[in-house]
Amino acid sequence: MRFLNCAMPFLLLPILAQPALAQKQFEGRIVMQMGTGKEASGPTEMLIKGTRARMNMSAEGQMVSMIIDHEASKMTMIMPGARMYMVQPLPDMDDSGESSSNVTRTGRKDVVAGHQCEIILVKGEESGTAEVCGATDMGNFVMGGAPGRGKPPAWAQGLESFFPLRVTDEGGRTVLEVTEIEAKPIDAAVFAPPAGYRSMKIPGS
């Protein structure tokens, strides 16, 4: 799906290891929508606590959860329909598929899901120019490669505290938009597979 090609570089922004930002990291629940028209996904829920995040989404009519744990350098896919889960190491991150990206701060601001965000333009050789509205008081988006493994995407360098709330592609289509933001404590238990689920080996391992 084309919208995933546009949105994924922004979902792969890692936490940058900067102690000064740790106390600003958002904890709570957000809901986002990805894609437009026939390519639109259902609402995706994300639960965030420290360096861990859990995404609950629907894939081909089945509910799937993805847990990212930076401290343990692993990600876990949970398949409730099969009562199974699969664990694999977090991948190294080099540049999210772009050989180079240029970031332009526009000086403009907007409000998304009741939260103020700063608008930047990200120009990539392969993906064209995207407009990103990101909150600067929520810490970093808790997805992507583990801290210290690889480097941040080229567009993310210099944006140590930037949480994308809306991404619009070169054609003006919104490919990612946060629709709900709820700051609240999250139970650590949600970042582990449920009891009774069976571990599944990674194909080819």
N, C-alpha and C positions, 0 to 999 in steps of 0.2 A: 504494500500500500504506500502510495506516494507521501501521504501525510506523516507516516512513521519515519520516512527518510528525512523529512524536515524537522520533526519534533525530537527525534532521538538524540542528536547532539546536545540538546538542552536538558534531556533527562540523564545524560551521562556526566554531568558536572560533579567532580568528586569533592569531598570535604578537604579543604586545604589545612594542613597542620599548623595552625596559628593560634596559640593559647589565648591571645587577646580576644579572639572571636568566639571561643568556646562558650562563654557565658551568655552570648547572644543567640545561640542556636535555638531555633523554634522547636517546641515540643507540643504535639497535638495532632489534630486531624485536618486534612484538606481533601477536597473532592475536585477532580479535574475532568475535563472533556477533551478528547483528542480527535482531530479530523472534522470534516464537514460533509454534509450531504450523505450519499450512500457509503462513504468511507468513514463516517463518524463512528466512534466506539461508544459503548455505553459508559456511564459515569465510572471513573476509576477512583477508588478511595485509597488515600495514603496516610499511614500512621507513622509518626516520627518521634523518636526519643534518642537524644544524644547522637551517636554515630550509627544508629540503626534505623531502618525504614522498612515498612511493609506495604506493598501495593496489592489491593484486592480488586480483581477485574474479571470480566467475562471474555473468554476466548472461544470462538466457535460454539457458543451456546453453553459452555461449561465454565464454572467459576474456577479461577486459578489465583493463587497468591504467590508473590515473590518477596522474599525477605533478603534485604541487604544488610550485612553485619560487617562494618569496617574494622572493628576491633579484632574480630576473629578472621578477617580477610576471606569471607565466604558468602555465597548466596544460596538460598534454599528456595526451591519451587515446590509449592504444596498443591496437590490435586485432590480436593475434598471428594469429588465424585468417585475416585478410585481408592480413597483413604491411603494415599501414598505421598511420599515426598522424595526429592532428589537434591543432594547437596553438591556444590562444586566450588572451587576456589574463585575468588574475584579475579577477573582478567586484568592484565596490565593495560594501562591506557596511555596511548601516545598522542593521538590527535583527532579522535572521533571521525576518521575517514577524510578529513580535509587536509590538504597539503599546506594551506595557509588561510588565515582569516584576519580580517581587519575589523576593529571595533570603533564605532563613532558614537560618542555621547552627544545626544541631541539637545540636552538641557530641558527637555519636555518631561512632564509627569502626567500620570493618569491614576485612576482608581479602579482596581479590579477586585471583585468580591469584598468590597468595602475596605480595601487596603491600598494605601498609596504605593505606587511603584515608579521607578525611573525608566525612561525609554531610551534604548540604545539600538543602533543598527549594526548588524553583523554581516559582513560580506565575505562569502567563501567562494573559492574558485569553482567548486563543483555544485554547490547548492544555491548560488545566487545570494541575494540580499534578503535577510530576514529582519523583522522588527521585534525586539524583545522588551517587554515591560517587566522589570524585576524589582522586588522589594529589597531594600538595603538594610532592613532591621530584623530580618528573620534568620540570619546566618546563611549557610550554603545549602543547596539542594542535595539531600542525602542519597545520592545514587552514584553509580560509576565505579571506577577502579579504586583500590584501597590507597590510603595516604602512603606516600613513599614508593608506590609502584607505578612506574611510568610518569608522565607529566600531564598537567591539566590540558584540555583542548586549547588550541591556540586562541580561540575567541574568549576563553574564560580567564586567561592570564591577566592579572591586574584587577580582576573583579572578585576579590577574596570574600566579600560578603554580598552575594547576589542570588536571589531566589526567584527564578522565572515564574511569573504568574500568567503571562500571555505571550504566545509566539505567533506572529503573522508572517506568512511566506511572501515571496517576491510578487505573487499574483494578488496579494491582499487578502488571502484566505487565512482565517484563524485556525491553526493546526494544533494548538494547545491552549487551553484556558482554564484557570482555576475558578471554580464557581462557589466554593465554600472554604472558609478558613476558621478553624475553631481551636484556640489555644487551650490545652487542658492536659493533665497528667495522663500518661499512657502506661498501662500495666506491662511490665517487662515480659510477661508470659506470652504476649501476642507475637513475640519474635522467635518463637520456637514451634516446631511441628506439634500438633495435638497428640495427646497420649493415644496409643492404639494404632497410629498410622505406621505403615510399613515403609522402610527405606528402599528406594529403587536405585540400582546402579546406573551410572552414566553410560549411555550406549558407547561401545568401543573401549571402555575402560577395563 
